[in-house]
């Protein structure tokens, strides 16, 4: 598994390719600079509001890596409302992290969970089995998952879903599009987020 320091080095190299040669790129550079400047702050609750096209995805990854390294946190968990955006963001992260992307980024959503391991191909069976174990534990530097998977893990009473709880503690959790959380579930979800930030060394970015 690559270290967070190695991942940040790759991300810095990737971000260094973008030139502030237009108004939009200058704004993106300003947003990135501001966001990274907040990484020194003590772990806790943060909010990030950026208009579409402002470079929020990579800016939030840069903040999360800086903040995790600065405060000794273990991993970055991106929580996204829709499966299609999980796949899209995971692809963006893999590209930005270059040769380390494939081994660093773990996707966890229903389309992955439902894949049965093919028993007739031992090699494929092993790799799918290993992937399932990694998904149960979230044992990866960067996890990209859905809000359903994240909150079900926190509220579930089944051992397989609870196995990742220790890896949520001591991490940076990015709750993307936080305004899409269902109103009827808002109170318990917010209480859980608050508990993670207060007592489990977790920084949460809304």
N, C-alpha and C positions, 0 to 999 in steps of 0.2 A: 504493500500500500504506500503511495506517495505521501510525503509529509505536507502539512499545510504551508510550510516555508517554500517547498519546491513548487507547490501549486501557485503560490503568490508570484514566484519568480516567472513562471510561464505566463501568468495573466498579465503581469507588468510588461513582458515582452510583446504580448499580443496588443495590449492597449497602446503601447508606444508606436504602433504602426499608423494610428489615426492622427491625422493632422487637423488642427483647428482652422481649416481653410474655408469655412462657410459660417453663416450665423448659427445654424443648427449645431454644427460641430463645436463651435465656440461655447454655446450653451451647455452641450453635453460635457465638455471638458470642465466647465465651471461647476456643474452638478457633481461630477466625479470627484473633483478637488474638495468640494464642500463636504460630501458624504464621507470621504476617506479621512477628512480632518476630525470627524466625530468619533473615530474608532478608539481614541484614547480614553473616552469617557468610561466610567465604571459600568460593569454589566447591569442590565435592567431592561426597561421597556423603551423602545424607540419608535418613532413614526417617520415614514418617508413618503412624501407626496410628490410625484413627478408626472407631468403630462405625457401622453402617448408620444413615443419617438424621442423621449429625453434620455434614453440610455439607462433606464432604471434597472434592467436585468443584470447587466455587467457592473453597474455602479453598486448594486446591493451585494453582488458577489465579492467585489473589491473590499467593501466595508466589512463584510462578514469575515473574510480571511484576515484582514488587518486586525480586527477586533479580537478574533479568536486567538491569533498569535500573541497579541499584546497581553491578553488576560489568561492564557493557558487553557482555553476551551478546546474541545476535542474534534468537533465536526460542524458542518454547516448543513442545515435541513431547510430546503425550500418547500413550502406548503402552498399548493396551487389549486384553485377550485375545479379546473376542468382537465380531463385526461389529455386532450389534444394539446393544451398549453404545457403540460408536463413534458410531453415528448419534444415539443418545440424548444423549451428552455433547456432540457437536458442536451439537446443537439448543439445549442448555442454554447453551453458550458464546455462540452467536449471539444468543440472547435477552438474556443479561447484557451483551453488548457493544453492544446497541442498533443504531443506524444503521451502525456500523462492522463489525458481526458478519459480514455476508455477504462482504465483501472481505478480512476478516482470517483467517477460519477455513477451512482446507483439509482436507477429508476424504480419506483415502486407504485404500481397502480393496478387496477383490476385486469387490464389487458395482459399484463405480465403474470399476475397471480393465477389466471385461469389456464395458462399453458400447461398441459400434462407432459411430464418428462417422457420422451420416446424410448421405451425399454429395448427396442430392437437395435438401437445404436448406443453402445456403452459409453462412448466419448461424449455424445450429446446428452445422454442421461446424466452423466457426472456433472457436466457444466450447468444444466438446468437445475439439478439438485443443489449444487453449490450456490447458484443464484437465489434459489428459494431460501436457503439457510441465511444468506446475506440479507435478504429482504426481511426475514423474521427478526434478525438482530439489528438491522440498519448499521452494519459494521463496514462503513465506508466513509471516507473524508467528506464527501458531498452526497447528500441524499435528496432526490427530487421526488416528491410524492403528492398525493391529493389530500385535500382537507378531510375527506371522508376517512382515508387510511390513518391520517395523523390523529384525529380526534377519537376514532374507534379504538386506536391503540391505547389511548389514555383512559377510555371508559370501559374497555372490554373486560370480560371475566374469563376469557379463554387464554390458557398458557401461551399458545403460539403468538397471539397478538400482544401479550404482555412482555415478551422476551426482549423487546427493543426499548423498554422504558429506561433502563440504565444508560442507554446511548442517547436518549433525548436530554437527560441531565448533563450539564456542562457543555452545552452546544449553543450555536447561534441559530435561531429559528426565524426564517423570513416568512411571514404570512402574507403572501401576495394577494392583491385584490381583497383585502380584509373585509371590505364593505359587502361582499357577497355571502358572508356567513348568514345562515337562515335565522330570522328573528326569533323563532320559537326555541332555538338552541343557543341563543346568544349569551344568556346569563351563565349557564354552566361552562360554556367555552371560555368566556372572559375570566371567570373564576379560576379555571384551570391554568390559563395563560399567566394570570397574576401569581398563582402558586408556584409555577415553574420559575418565574423571574425572582420571586422572593426567597425561595427555599432550595432551589435546585441548580443554582449557578447557571441559569439559562438566560441568554439575552434574546429578547423577542422584538423583531422589527415588524410593525404593522404598515 
